[in-house]
Amino acid sequence: MVCFLGLTEEKVMRVARATLPKHFLEDVGREGLEVVRRAKSVVGFSRMIPRVIMEPFLKEYIGLEMVLGREVKMVGGRYVGLLEKESEIRLGIPEHEGAEMIWFGSSSNYSDHDLHQIFTCCKEIYLVTPEEKRKWLPLPRDQHPRSLIFHDGRLAFKPTPEATLAMFMWLPFAILLTMLRTLLFVNLPYSISVPIGSATGVTTRVINSPTSATGQAISEELAQNNRPGRLYVCNHRTLLDPIYISAMLNKQVSAVTYSVSRFSELLSPIQTFRLTRNRDEDRRRMKKSLQQGDLVVCPEGTTCRESYLLRFSPLFVELVDEVYPVALVNWSSMFYGTSTGKSKYLDHLYYFMNPRPAYIVEFMDKILTNVVISDRKCETYEVANLVQGEIAKVLGFETTMLTRKDKYLMLAGNEGVVDVKQ
């Protein structure tokens, strides 16, 4: 009732496609998947799970052709939160002659009438006891039928009753803590805010810092003032990426933004430049920013939570003769600091609501943008792919050709452009 009341099927399906697969994949047993993979036509599951919730996951991530299950009642195109009666749906088993179907489900969920239907139309029957399921091994990530690259939702943990109760108990402290952490980073210099933030649980680690002995070569480059500012190119984890780079450099830098809220820009302790999606105008703005100092760009154009890198836009290659890649990785134990919904302006607040949010910032050796291979000057997109690949090597991530548009079309049903009044 709480989950469905008043919602349309489109909204429920979007949640089922964007948010739930991550939690379902974490709960898949290796032994169960070996059986389910054999089901080419239909799968049976607990009568308490509505079809609309399971269908996107079972079709897109397990590879089933058809999914049947309980339906939720609708009135006027909206759910009322009640399941259809079993007598009305008769389990929804199709009676196709010659269909070689496999039925898979819990041994305690079906009546004698249900079992008669199942045995009549299915070639193989697998009824699993709760004791058997408890002995199943979790499915390793590298054996997932389909890689999980994009997912949405704020919860970074599997919402079991115990974990959810702990989250609600932590919530009042989290709200106060995120306000404190935000005020620290917005109002205090980095030399003060970083140590105090660490005392509140914000973990930050820098590798090959330009101000450290291991980063001496980069430090010498940064000391040169006879050239435009340095262009730092990083993968995109949260909106805080440029701020963490600025803090680890212990200096103010600028950052380009793409379709973020005015609230996020107002809270930013560093200067931001909004891109227009017009290539010539964006190039002009970024060059102007580089003349004023160092600039941080995130060529992916959007965040990615998993260990993948999206395609790098090649625009940054045209601006300077050398770029300084920065590899970023972060952890959230309770709340994700990214989203695709209308509450994106709360992203950084959610990130700081984690008990111990963590960031690792690794500065890499500079890469020349005028790359020549086999006596041929590389195209800008080839150089962008090169930078993407080098960052992926450092992080141990996989590269993809997916883009911001792909992510938002899958998770939000739009192209991810925020309508902001100028």
VEXKOLDREN-326246 format. One record per residue (C-alpha): x, z, y; residue number from 1. Coordinates in pm, 1 decimal. Layout:
BEGIN
{atom {X, Z, Y}, NUM}
...
This chain:
BEGIN
{atom {0.0, 0.0, 0.0}, 1}
{atom {275.8, 94.6, 244.7}, 2}
{atom {485.8, -213.6, 163.4}, 3}
{atom {210.9, -478.0, 170.2}, 4}
{atom {-79.6, -367.4, 391.0}, 5}
{atom {-143.9, -618.5, 669.4}, 6}
{atom {144.5, -853.4, 587.7}, 7}
{atom {119.6, -1225.1, 521.8}, 8}
{atom {262.8, -1385.6, 209.6}, 9}
{atom {524.3, -1567.2, 421.9}, 10}
{atom {667.9, -1241.0, 556.2}, 11}
{atom {677.3, -1075.3, 215.0}, 12}
{atom {845.6, -1381.6, 60.8}, 13}
{atom {1108.1, -1378.7, 335.6}, 14}
{atom {1196.0, -1017.1, 258.9}, 15}
{atom {1195.4, -1094.5, -113.0}, 16}
{atom {1434.8, -1385.9, -58.8}, 17}
{atom {1663.8, -1233.0, 207.5}, 18}
{atom {1689.5, -863.4, 122.9}, 19}
{atom {1591.1, -778.6, -233.8}, 20}
{atom {1827.1, -1007.3, -435.1}, 21}
{atom {2126.6, -789.2, -342.7}, 22}
{atom {1961.3, -479.0, -489.3}, 23}
{atom {1821.9, -666.2, -790.1}, 24}
{atom {2163.6, -812.1, -876.2}, 25}
{atom {2315.7, -463.1, -870.0}, 26}
{atom {2052.9, -358.9, -1125.5}, 27}
{atom {2090.5, -648.7, -1369.3}, 28}
{atom {2210.0, -552.4, -1718.8}, 29}
{atom {2447.4, -786.8, -1897.4}, 30}
{atom {2254.4, -766.2, -2225.2}, 31}
{atom {1921.3, -833.9, -2058.9}, 32}
{atom {2050.0, -1135.5, -1869.0}, 33}
{atom {2177.2, -1294.6, -2189.7}, 34}
{atom {1818.4, -1293.6, -2318.8}, 35}
{atom {1647.7, -1391.6, -1992.4}, 36}
{atom {1878.4, -1689.9, -1945.4}, 37}
{atom {1720.3, -1844.0, -2254.5}, 38}
{atom {1373.7, -1841.8, -2092.7}, 39}
{atom {1321.8, -2188.6, -1947.6}, 40}
{atom {947.0, -2160.1, -1878.4}, 41}
{atom {829.5, -1806.9, -1809.0}, 42}
{atom {940.3, -1444.1, -1795.3}, 43}
{atom {736.5, -1128.4, -1845.8}, 44}
{atom {810.7, -809.6, -1653.6}, 45}
{atom {655.3, -477.3, -1564.8}, 46}
{atom {297.9, -508.9, -1451.9}, 47}
{atom {378.2, -282.5, -1155.3}, 48}
{atom {604.2, -542.8, -989.2}, 49}
{atom {404.0, -811.0, -802.8}, 50}
{atom {498.1, -1174.7, -859.6}, 51}
{atom {563.6, -1236.0, -489.1}, 52}
{atom {845.6, -978.4, -497.4}, 53}
{atom {1027.0, -1104.2, -806.6}, 54}
{atom {970.3, -1479.6, -792.6}, 55}
{atom {1240.2, -1575.6, -534.7}, 56}
{atom {1505.2, -1371.7, -715.1}, 57}
{atom {1422.1, -1490.5, -1066.4}, 58}
{atom {1400.9, -1855.2, -964.0}, 59}
{atom {1695.3, -1876.5, -724.3}, 60}
{atom {1941.7, -1632.9, -881.5}, 61}
{atom {1847.9, -1627.2, -1253.0}, 62}
{atom {1740.8, -1991.2, -1275.5}, 63}
{atom {1390.7, -1963.2, -1423.0}, 64}
{atom {1153.0, -2253.2, -1371.7}, 65}
{atom {833.4, -2048.0, -1353.0}, 66}
{atom {751.9, -1681.6, -1288.8}, 67}
{atom {421.8, -1509.8, -1366.5}, 68}
{atom {308.1, -1160.3, -1280.1}, 69}
{atom {57.4, -938.0, -1106.4}, 70}
{atom {-90.1, -1062.4, -779.9}, 71}
{atom {-165.5, -856.2, -470.2}, 72}
{atom {-515.0, -884.9, -324.9}, 73}
{atom {-552.0, -1071.2, 3.8}, 74}
{atom {-827.0, -1068.0, 267.0}, 75}
{atom {-817.3, -1318.1, 550.0}, 76}
{atom {-468.2, -1434.3, 459.0}, 77}
{atom {-320.3, -1081.7, 464.7}, 78}
{atom {-239.7, -839.2, 185.5}, 79}
{atom {-450.8, -525.5, 145.9}, 80}
{atom {-194.4, -344.0, -68.4}, 81}
{atom {-390.4, -341.5, -395.2}, 82}
{atom {-303.9, -521.8, -717.5}, 83}
{atom {-547.8, -756.8, -884.7}, 84}
{atom {-714.9, -614.2, -1195.9}, 85}
{atom {-546.8, -703.2, -1521.6}, 86}
{atom {-877.4, -823.9, -1665.3}, 87}
{atom {-891.7, -1082.7, -1388.5}, 88}
{atom {-546.6, -1227.9, -1448.7}, 89}
{atom {-500.5, -1175.8, -1827.7}, 90}
{atom {-125.4, -1150.3, -1767.7}, 91}
{atom {-132.1, -1506.8, -1633.0}, 92}
{atom {7.9, -1654.2, -1955.1}, 93}
{atom {-29.0, -2033.2, -1960.9}, 94}
{atom {-174.4, -2176.6, -2277.8}, 95}
{atom {27.1, -2496.5, -2304.6}, 96}
{atom {57.3, -2638.7, -2652.2}, 97}
{atom {413.9, -2687.0, -2763.5}, 98}
{atom {562.4, -2471.7, -2484.1}, 99}
{atom {866.6, -2291.7, -2625.1}, 100}
{atom {844.4, -1977.2, -2416.3}, 101}
{atom {1036.9, -1652.4, -2449.7}, 102}
{atom {877.0, -1322.5, -2351.7}, 103}
{atom {1094.6, -1040.5, -2225.3}, 104}
{atom {965.1, -701.1, -2115.6}, 105}
{atom {934.1, -328.9, -2172.5}, 106}
{atom {800.8, -213.5, -2507.3}, 107}
{atom {575.6, 46.7, -2343.6}, 108}
{atom {399.9, -173.5, -2088.3}, 109}
{atom {150.2, -373.7, -2295.8}, 110}
{atom {-177.4, -305.2, -2474.4}, 111}
{atom {-267.2, -448.9, -2814.5}, 112}
{atom {-469.9, -720.9, -2640.2}, 113}
{atom {-172.8, -812.9, -2423.1}, 114}
{atom {59.2, -829.0, -2723.2}, 115}
{atom {-183.4, -1055.3, -2906.3}, 116}
{atom {-174.5, -1298.2, -2611.8}, 117}
{atom {204.1, -1284.4, -2598.9}, 118}
{atom {254.5, -1342.7, -2971.4}, 119}
{atom {8.1, -1632.6, -2962.0}, 120}
{atom {190.6, -1841.1, -2702.2}, 121}
{atom {557.7, -1733.9, -2716.7}, 122}
{atom {824.1, -1851.5, -2959.1}, 123}
{atom {1039.6, -1539.5, -2926.1}, 124}
{atom {950.9, -1185.5, -2818.6}, 125}
{atom {1192.7, -924.3, -2682.5}, 126}
{atom {1045.4, -581.2, -2613.3}, 127}
{atom {1305.8, -334.5, -2490.1}, 128}
{atom {1278.2, 42.4, -2501.9}, 129}
{atom {1390.4, 261.7, -2208.6}, 130}
{atom {1662.4, 409.1, -2434.9}, 131}
{atom {1805.4, 62.0, -2498.4}, 132}
{atom {1805.7, -25.9, -2128.9}, 133}
{atom {2002.7, 287.1, -2042.9}, 134}
{atom {2284.3, 165.6, -2270.2}, 135}
{atom {2314.2, -172.8, -2097.5}, 136}
{atom {2632.7, -250.8, -1908.6}, 137}
{atom {2605.9, -350.5, -1539.8}, 138}
{atom {2662.4, -720.0, -1477.9}, 139}
{atom {3004.8, -779.6, -1314.4}, 140}
{atom {3000.6, -958.5, -980.3}, 141}
{atom {3200.6, -1253.0, -1113.2}, 142}
{atom {2932.4, -1312.7, -1379.1}, 143}
{atom {2639.5, -1339.0, -1139.2}, 144}
{atom {2443.6, -1658.4, -1214.9}, 145}
{atom {2461.3, -1746.8, -845.1}, 146}
{atom {2693.6, -1608.2, -578.5}, 147}
{atom {2529.3, -1380.3, -324.3}, 148}
{atom {2670.1, -1492.7, 12.4}, 149}
{atom {2386.0, -1421.2, 254.3}, 150}
{atom {2151.6, -1123.2, 254.4}, 151}
{atom {1965.8, -924.1, 515.6}, 152}
{atom {1819.6, -576.7, 555.8}, 153}
{atom {1969.1, -263.5, 704.9}, 154}
{atom {2032.9, -55.8, 390.2}, 155}
{atom {2386.6, -84.9, 251.2}, 156}
{atom {2302.8, 123.8, -57.4}, 157}
{atom {2061.3, 81.4, -347.2}, 158}
{atom {1751.3, 272.7, -232.3}, 159}
{atom {1699.6, 504.9, -525.5}, 160}
{atom {1473.9, 804.5, -450.6}, 161}
{atom {1773.1, 1040.9, -423.8}, 162}
{atom {1976.6, 808.8, -199.0}, 163}
{atom {1677.1, 736.4, 22.7}, 164}
{atom {1604.3, 1107.8, 63.4}, 165}
{atom {1967.7, 1164.3, 163.8}, 166}
{atom {1937.6, 883.8, 420.1}, 167}
{atom {1630.7, 1040.6, 582.5}, 168}
{atom {1803.6, 1380.2, 592.0}, 169}
{atom {2107.3, 1220.3, 759.9}, 170}
{atom {1901.7, 1016.6, 1010.1}, 171}
{atom {1862.0, 1283.7, 1286.6}, 172}
{atom {2237.8, 1349.7, 1287.2}, 173}
{atom {2307.9, 975.3, 1272.4}, 174}
{atom {2110.5, 904.9, 1589.6}, 175}
{atom {2304.0, 1167.4, 1784.3}, 176}
{atom {2633.3, 1050.7, 1635.8}, 177}
{atom {2581.4, 683.6, 1722.5}, 178}
{atom {2499.7, 776.2, 2082.1}, 179}
{atom {2820.2, 982.3, 2104.9}, 180}
{atom {3038.1, 712.8, 1948.6}, 181}
{atom {2890.5, 442.1, 2171.8}, 182}
{atom {2949.5, 645.7, 2488.1}, 183}
{atom {3310.1, 707.3, 2381.9}, 184}
{atom {3396.2, 340.3, 2336.3}, 185}
{atom {3207.3, 223.8, 2645.3}, 186}
{atom {3332.8, 480.1, 2898.2}, 187}
{atom {3678.4, 597.2, 2786.9}, 188}
{atom {4009.8, 408.6, 2763.8}, 189}
{atom {4117.8, 310.7, 2414.1}, 190}
{atom {4405.2, 558.5, 2407.7}, 191}
{atom {4144.4, 835.9, 2428.3}, 192}
{atom {3834.9, 687.7, 2262.3}, 193}
{atom {4009.7, 579.3, 1939.7}, 194}
{atom {4150.6, 927.7, 1852.5}, 195}
{atom {3823.8, 1100.1, 1944.8}, 196}
{atom {3627.9, 840.3, 1750.8}, 197}
{atom {3850.6, 908.6, 1450.7}, 198}
{atom {3763.2, 1278.3, 1476.1}, 199}
{atom {3393.3, 1184.5, 1450.2}, 200}
{atom {3453.9, 987.5, 1130.2}, 201}
{atom {3527.2, 633.5, 1258.9}, 202}
{atom {3816.7, 510.2, 1042.1}, 203}
{atom {4041.4, 238.6, 1184.3}, 204}
{atom {4355.9, 91.6, 1032.1}, 205}
{atom {4578.4, -166.8, 1196.5}, 206}
{atom {4833.0, -380.2, 1008.3}, 207}
{atom {5122.5, -556.8, 1179.5}, 208}
{atom {5014.9, -426.5, 1517.8}, 209}
{atom {5167.6, -615.6, 1813.5}, 210}
{atom {5269.4, -276.2, 1954.7}, 211}
{atom {5442.2, -161.2, 1632.8}, 212}
{atom {5787.9, -229.6, 1492.8}, 213}
{atom {5646.4, -452.2, 1219.7}, 214}
{atom {5482.1, -664.8, 1484.7}, 215}
{atom {5786.7, -702.0, 1706.2}, 216}
{atom {5782.8, -1081.1, 1694.7}, 217}
{atom {5423.9, -1091.3, 1815.3}, 218}
{atom {5499.2, -828.0, 2077.2}, 219}
{atom {5770.8, -1045.7, 2226.4}, 220}
{atom {5525.4, -1333.3, 2248.5}, 221}
{atom {5267.7, -1114.7, 2417.6}, 222}
{atom {5525.8, -1001.1, 2670.7}, 223}
{atom {5562.6, -1353.2, 2802.9}, 224}
{atom {5356.3, -1397.7, 3118.9}, 225}
{atom {5451.9, -1751.8, 3208.1}, 226}
{atom {5180.6, -1904.7, 2989.4}, 227}
{atom {4799.7, -1873.9, 2963.1}, 228}
{atom {4649.2, -1590.2, 2762.5}, 229}
{atom {4672.3, -1573.3, 2385.4}, 230}
{atom {4387.4, -1701.7, 2173.1}, 231}
{atom {4300.2, -1464.0, 1888.0}, 232}
{atom {4096.3, -1622.7, 1608.9}, 233}
{atom {3920.5, -1387.4, 1368.4}, 234}
{atom {3660.4, -1387.3, 1095.4}, 235}
{atom {3327.6, -1236.8, 1198.3}, 236}
{atom {3204.6, -910.6, 1043.7}, 237}
{atom {3006.7, -740.2, 1324.8}, 238}
{atom {2961.8, -768.5, 1700.7}, 239}
{atom {3236.5, -507.2, 1732.9}, 240}
{atom {3513.0, -742.5, 1609.4}, 241}
{atom {3651.5, -834.0, 1957.2}, 242}
{atom {3628.2, -471.3, 2068.6}, 243}
{atom {3833.4, -350.9, 1771.6}, 244}
{atom {4094.8, -620.3, 1838.9}, 245}
{atom {4105.9, -515.5, 2204.1}, 246}
{atom {4143.6, -149.4, 2102.2}, 247}
{atom {4426.7, -224.1, 1858.9}, 248}
{atom {4604.7, -429.8, 2126.4}, 249}
{atom {4538.0, -142.6, 2368.8}, 250}
{atom {4450.6, -393.8, 2639.4}, 251}
{atom {4146.0, -568.9, 2777.6}, 252}
{atom {4061.3, -907.2, 2630.7}, 253}
{atom {3767.9, -1141.9, 2675.7}, 254}
{atom {3533.1, -1266.1, 2403.4}, 255}
{atom {3294.9, -1555.7, 2370.7}, 256}
{atom {2943.7, -1479.8, 2249.6}, 257}
{atom {2679.1, -1700.8, 2099.2}, 258}
{atom {2314.7, -1608.4, 2125.8}, 259}
{atom {2349.3, -1229.3, 2148.9}, 260}
{atom {2115.2, -1002.0, 2341.7}, 261}
{atom {2169.0, -898.6, 2702.2}, 262}
{atom {2163.7, -535.5, 2589.0}, 263}
{atom {2468.3, -595.1, 2367.5}, 264}
{atom {2650.8, -771.5, 2650.6}, 265}
{atom {2576.8, -488.1, 2893.9}, 266}
{atom {2713.5, -226.5, 2653.2}, 267}
{atom {3029.8, -424.3, 2577.1}, 268}
{atom {3346.1, -255.9, 2714.4}, 269}
{atom {3515.0, -598.9, 2734.4}, 270}
{atom {3421.0, -907.5, 2930.5}, 271}
{atom {3211.0, -1163.0, 2743.5}, 272}
{atom {3140.7, -1533.1, 2803.8}, 273}
{atom {2821.9, -1685.3, 2670.0}, 274}
{atom {2851.9, -2023.9, 2499.7}, 275}
{atom {2595.0, -2294.9, 2574.2}, 276}
{atom {2610.4, -2513.0, 2256.9}, 277}
{atom {2731.8, -2792.9, 2484.4}, 278}
{atom {3079.8, -2879.4, 2360.5}, 279}
{atom {3226.2, -2989.3, 2694.6}, 280}
{atom {3083.7, -2693.5, 2884.2}, 281}
{atom {3196.2, -2446.6, 2615.7}, 282}
{atom {3548.8, -2589.0, 2622.3}, 283}
{atom {3556.9, -2550.1, 3001.6}, 284}
{atom {3441.9, -2187.6, 2987.3}, 285}
{atom {3692.2, -2094.1, 2718.6}, 286}
{atom {3980.9, -2256.8, 2905.5}, 287}
{atom {3881.8, -2069.9, 3220.1}, 288}
{atom {3877.8, -1743.5, 3026.2}, 289}
{atom {4226.1, -1813.6, 2883.4}, 290}
{atom {4361.6, -1863.8, 3234.3}, 291}
{atom {4249.2, -1509.3, 3312.9}, 292}
{atom {4395.5, -1344.5, 3001.6}, 293}
{atom {4370.6, -1314.2, 2625.0}, 294}
{atom {4059.6, -1442.6, 2450.7}, 295}
{atom {3901.2, -1358.0, 2113.2}, 296}
{atom {3689.5, -1617.9, 1933.0}, 297}
{atom {3497.7, -1600.2, 1604.2}, 298}
{atom {3475.4, -1964.8, 1488.6}, 299}
{atom {3229.4, -1879.5, 1208.7}, 300}
{atom {2963.1, -1837.8, 1476.9}, 301}
{atom {2784.3, -1564.8, 1281.8}, 302}
{atom {2863.1, -1263.5, 1068.8}, 303}
{atom {2901.6, -1261.2, 691.6}, 304}
{atom {2869.8, -935.3, 497.4}, 305}
{atom {3017.9, -1049.5, 168.8}, 306}
{atom {3371.2, -1160.4, 78.8}, 307}
{atom {3325.3, -1516.6, 201.1}, 308}
{atom {3427.3, -1709.3, 511.2}, 309}
{atom {3187.9, -1958.1, 666.2}, 310}
{atom {3304.7, -2288.7, 808.9}, 311}
{atom {3522.3, -2256.9, 1120.3}, 312}
{atom {3416.3, -2457.5, 1424.8}, 313}
{atom {3721.2, -2666.2, 1533.5}, 314}
{atom {3664.4, -2623.4, 1908.7}, 315}
{atom {3930.6, -2352.1, 1942.6}, 316}
{atom {4196.1, -2592.7, 1812.2}, 317}
{atom {4157.4, -2811.7, 2121.8}, 318}
{atom {4228.2, -2530.3, 2369.1}, 319}
{atom {4588.4, -2420.8, 2302.8}, 320}
{atom {4902.8, -2519.3, 2114.0}, 321}
{atom {4905.3, -2201.6, 1904.8}, 322}
{atom {4657.1, -1942.6, 1788.2}, 323}
{atom {4693.4, -1588.4, 1659.5}, 324}
{atom {4473.8, -1527.5, 1351.8}, 325}
{atom {4334.0, -1179.3, 1292.1}, 326}
{atom {4190.5, -1077.1, 954.6}, 327}
{atom {3909.3, -822.2, 969.4}, 328}
{atom {3728.9, -626.0, 701.1}, 329}
{atom {3484.1, -337.8, 741.6}, 330}
{atom {3279.6, -101.0, 527.9}, 331}
{atom {2935.6, 50.4, 570.5}, 332}
{atom {2810.8, 312.1, 327.4}, 333}
{atom {2456.0, 354.2, 457.4}, 334}
{atom {2354.2, 100.0, 725.6}, 335}
{atom {2460.9, -256.8, 794.0}, 336}
{atom {2568.2, -333.4, 1149.4}, 337}
{atom {2439.8, -691.6, 1129.6}, 338}
{atom {2096.4, -849.1, 1109.0}, 339}
{atom {1906.5, -1173.0, 1163.2}, 340}
{atom {1584.1, -1020.7, 1295.7}, 341}
{atom {1460.8, -937.6, 1642.5}, 342}
{atom {1643.6, -601.9, 1641.3}, 343}
{atom {1991.5, -757.0, 1661.5}, 344}
{atom {2049.9, -564.3, 1985.7}, 345}
{atom {2064.6, -248.2, 1771.3}, 346}
{atom {2338.9, -381.4, 1542.5}, 347}
{atom {2628.0, -176.8, 1676.7}, 348}
{atom {2409.2, 135.6, 1689.1}, 349}
{atom {2328.9, 98.1, 1319.1}, 350}
{atom {2696.9, 50.0, 1239.8}, 351}
{atom {2792.3, 373.4, 1416.7}, 352}
{atom {2511.6, 556.3, 1231.5}, 353}
{atom {2719.8, 538.6, 912.5}, 354}
{atom {2883.9, 870.6, 819.9}, 355}
{atom {3230.4, 711.1, 799.6}, 356}
{atom {3236.7, 349.3, 923.2}, 357}
{atom {3572.4, 181.6, 859.4}, 358}
{atom {3759.8, -118.8, 996.9}, 359}
{atom {4090.1, -279.5, 898.4}, 360}
{atom {4246.9, -509.7, 1158.7}, 361}
{atom {4542.6, -720.0, 1044.6}, 362}
{atom {4733.3, -933.4, 1294.2}, 363}
{atom {4885.1, -1243.1, 1135.8}, 364}
{atom {5166.7, -1476.9, 1234.0}, 365}
{atom {5076.7, -1742.2, 1487.5}, 366}
{atom {4970.8, -2086.5, 1367.3}, 367}
{atom {5049.6, -2405.7, 1559.3}, 368}
{atom {4748.8, -2625.5, 1629.2}, 369}
{atom {4960.6, -2943.3, 1646.6}, 370}
{atom {5006.0, -2957.5, 1270.3}, 371}
{atom {5179.1, -3259.4, 1117.0}, 372}
{atom {5158.4, -3324.6, 742.5}, 373}
{atom {5317.5, -3631.8, 578.1}, 374}
{atom {5395.6, -3781.2, 920.7}, 375}
{atom {5027.9, -3757.4, 1014.0}, 376}
{atom {4885.8, -3532.7, 1280.9}, 377}
{atom {4600.6, -3332.2, 1134.2}, 378}
{atom {4252.2, -3361.4, 1275.6}, 379}
{atom {4106.7, -3059.7, 1455.0}, 380}
{atom {3873.0, -2977.9, 1166.2}, 381}
{atom {4169.5, -2983.3, 925.2}, 382}
{atom {4355.3, -2730.9, 1140.8}, 383}
{atom {4042.2, -2515.8, 1160.3}, 384}
{atom {4020.4, -2526.8, 779.8}, 385}
{atom {4388.4, -2430.1, 762.7}, 386}
{atom {4331.4, -2122.4, 981.0}, 387}
{atom {4022.9, -2034.2, 776.1}, 388}
{atom {4224.6, -2061.4, 455.8}, 389}
{atom {4508.9, -1841.6, 583.7}, 390}
{atom {4268.5, -1565.3, 687.8}, 391}
{atom {4092.4, -1595.0, 351.1}, 392}
{atom {4425.7, -1551.9, 168.6}, 393}
{atom {4503.4, -1231.3, 354.2}, 394}
{atom {4156.7, -1087.4, 289.6}, 395}
{atom {4117.4, -1219.4, -64.8}, 396}
{atom {3793.8, -1391.8, 41.9}, 397}
{atom {3652.8, -1728.2, -65.3}, 398}
{atom {3608.4, -2010.4, 186.6}, 399}
{atom {3281.9, -2201.5, 216.8}, 400}
{atom {3145.9, -2492.8, 419.2}, 401}
{atom {2829.0, -2301.6, 503.8}, 402}
{atom {2740.3, -2257.0, 870.5}, 403}
{atom {2543.8, -2032.2, 1100.9}, 404}
{atom {2246.6, -2267.4, 1069.8}, 405}
{atom {2251.8, -2237.4, 690.3}, 406}
{atom {2248.4, -1859.1, 709.0}, 407}
{atom {1959.0, -1826.9, 952.3}, 408}
{atom {1746.8, -2093.9, 786.9}, 409}
{atom {1777.5, -1904.2, 459.4}, 410}
{atom {1731.4, -1549.2, 590.2}, 411}
{atom {1514.5, -1584.8, 899.6}, 412}
{atom {1356.4, -1928.9, 885.6}, 413}
{atom {1510.7, -2034.0, 1217.7}, 414}
{atom {1843.8, -2159.9, 1353.6}, 415}
{atom {1946.0, -1821.6, 1492.5}, 416}
{atom {1919.1, -1896.9, 1862.8}, 417}
{atom {1805.0, -1606.6, 2081.0}, 418}
{atom {1574.0, -1708.5, 2365.7}, 419}
{atom {1737.9, -1542.5, 2666.0}, 420}
{atom {1614.0, -1591.8, 3021.3}, 421}
{atom {1900.3, -1704.9, 3243.8}, 422}
